[in-house]
């Protein structure tokens, strides 16, 4: 039986405070120093031994590690990069309404996430719309989603950081990603 090809796709705009949660998570999973901000040495090492940065131009094996793509706000141009995978875990900031507590970590199906996805701009598409279009194009893989309730995605100035509430959710989101990928570290 062939191994399942899995990938983590982290989406968001890193210049817009909590909207950059996905980009931050991509770094946590693949960069030891960033992982150390939320984890001890052993767990940080385990993450970078489990995940690697996705390189679309490298056809070689990922040495057994799971690729992580910082997709930013790619929209429809994301489809060619995800079509060769059997399982995707999408990581994004979400807005579950005015009563949702910032920093709360959720797991969703793409259909559930559609109601809670953040529209990046009037010229962009929600990740749920991209996934629906991928399915229409014939790519129907196992898709799971991790979302963290945003606090602020409209900073007065471009801000490459997360609010303290959302930053505190990083270990929970990492745990959710590992659980959805059925990985223990």
C-alpha positions in Angstrom: 0.0 0.0 0.0 1.4 3.4 -1.0 2.0 6.1 1.6 -0.5 8.9 1.8 1.0 12.2 0.5 0.2 14.8 3.1 0.9 18.6 3.2 0.1 21.4 5.6 -1.1 24.6 3.8 -0.9 27.7 5.9 -2.8 30.7 4.5 -3.0 34.4 5.5 -1.5 37.8 5.2 1.4 38.2 7.5 1.2 42.0 7.3 -2.2 42.1 8.9 -1.6 41.1 12.5 -3.7 38.0 13.4 -4.5 37.4 9.7 -0.8 36.2 9.5 -1.5 33.3 11.9 -1.1 30.8 9.0 2.3 32.2 8.0 3.4 32.2 11.6 2.4 28.5 11.9 4.4 27.6 8.8 7.5 29.0 10.5 6.7 27.3 13.8 6.5 23.9 12.1 9.6 24.3 10.0 12.0 26.7 11.8 13.7 25.6 15.0 14.2 29.1 16.4 10.5 30.1 15.8 9.3 26.8 17.3 11.4 27.5 20.4 9.2 30.6 21.0 6.4 28.2 21.9 8.0 24.9 22.8 11.0 23.4 24.6 14.1 22.2 22.8 12.9 18.6 22.4 9.5 19.5 21.0 11.0 22.2 18.7 13.5 19.7 17.3 10.7 17.1 16.9 8.7 19.6 14.8 11.5 20.4 12.4 12.3 16.7 12.2 8.6 16.0 11.2 8.0 19.0 8.8 9.9 20.8 6.1 9.3 23.8 3.9 7.5 23.0 0.7 9.5 23.6 -2.4 7.5 23.4 -5.6 10.6 23.2 -7.7 12.1 20.3 -5.9 10.8 17.0 -7.2 13.0 15.0 -4.8 11.5 13.3 -1.7 11.1 15.4 1.4 13.2 12.8 3.4 10.1 11.5 5.0 9.1 14.9 6.4 5.7 16.5 5.7 5.9 19.6 3.5 4.5 22.8 4.9 3.5 25.6 2.4 3.2 29.2 3.4 0.6 30.0 0.8 0.0 33.6 1.9 -3.1 34.8 -0.1 -2.5 32.8 -3.2 -6.1 32.2 -4.1 -6.8 30.1 -7.2 -3.1 29.9 -8.0 -2.8 27.5 -5.1 -4.6 24.7 -6.9 -1.6 23.4 -9.0 0.5 23.0 -5.9 -2.0 21.0 -3.9 -3.4 18.6 -6.6 -0.7 15.9 -6.0 -1.5 15.4 -2.3 -3.9 12.9 -0.8 -4.4 14.8 2.5 -4.2 18.5 3.2 -4.4 20.3 6.5 -5.3 23.9 6.0 -4.3 26.4 8.8 -5.9 29.8 8.9 -7.2 32.6 11.1 -11.0 32.5 11.4 -13.8 34.7 12.6 -16.5 32.7 14.4 -18.5 35.7 15.3 -18.7 38.4 18.0 -19.0 36.0 20.9 -16.0 33.9 19.9 -13.0 34.1 22.2 -9.8 35.3 20.5 -7.2 32.5 20.4 -9.7 29.7 20.5 -8.5 26.8 18.3 -11.0 25.0 16.1 -10.9 22.1 13.7 -13.3 22.2 10.7 -14.2 20.5 7.5 -13.8 22.8 4.5 -17.6 23.0 4.3 -17.7 24.2 8.0 -14.9 26.6 7.4 -16.6 28.4 4.6 -18.9 30.1 7.1 -15.9 31.2 9.2 -13.2 32.0 6.7 -11.9 35.5 6.5 -12.0 37.3 3.2 -8.5 38.6 2.6 -9.6 41.4 0.2 -12.2 42.2 -2.4 -9.7 40.8 -5.0 -9.1 37.5 -3.2 -11.0 34.3 -2.5 -11.6 32.5 0.8 -9.6 29.3 1.1 -12.9 27.4 1.2 -13.7 28.8 -2.3 -10.3 27.7 -3.5 -10.9 24.1 -2.2 -14.3 24.0 -3.8 -12.8 25.0 -7.1 -10.1 22.3 -6.7 -12.8 19.7 -6.2 -14.6 21.0 -9.3 -11.4 20.5 -11.3 -11.3 16.9 -10.2 -9.0 17.1 -7.2 -10.9 15.5 -4.3 -8.6 14.7 -1.4 -9.0 14.4 2.3 -9.0 18.0 3.6 -9.0 19.0 7.2 -8.8 22.6 8.6 -7.4 24.2 11.7 -8.6 27.7 12.5 -7.7 30.1 15.3 -10.1 32.8 16.3 -8.6 36.2 15.3 -8.6 39.2 17.6 -7.4 41.9 15.2 -6.8 41.6 11.4 -7.1 45.4 10.7 -4.1 47.0 12.4 -3.6 50.7 11.9 -0.2 50.0 10.4 1.1 46.9 8.7 2.2 44.6 11.6 4.1 41.4 11.3 3.1 39.9 14.6 0.2 38.3 16.4 -1.9 39.5 19.3 -1.0 37.8 22.6 -4.2 35.8 22.6 -3.6 34.4 19.2 0.1 33.8 19.8 -0.9 31.8 22.9 -2.9 29.5 20.7 0.1 28.3 18.7 0.7 25.1 20.8 -3.0 24.2 20.6 -3.0 24.7 16.8 0.2 22.6 16.4 -1.4 19.9 18.5 -4.5 20.0 16.2 -2.3 19.8 13.1 -0.5 16.8 14.5 -3.8 15.1 15.5 -5.4 15.6 12.1 -2.3 14.2 10.4 -2.3 11.3 12.9 1.2 12.0 14.1 2.6 11.6 17.6 5.8 13.4 18.6 
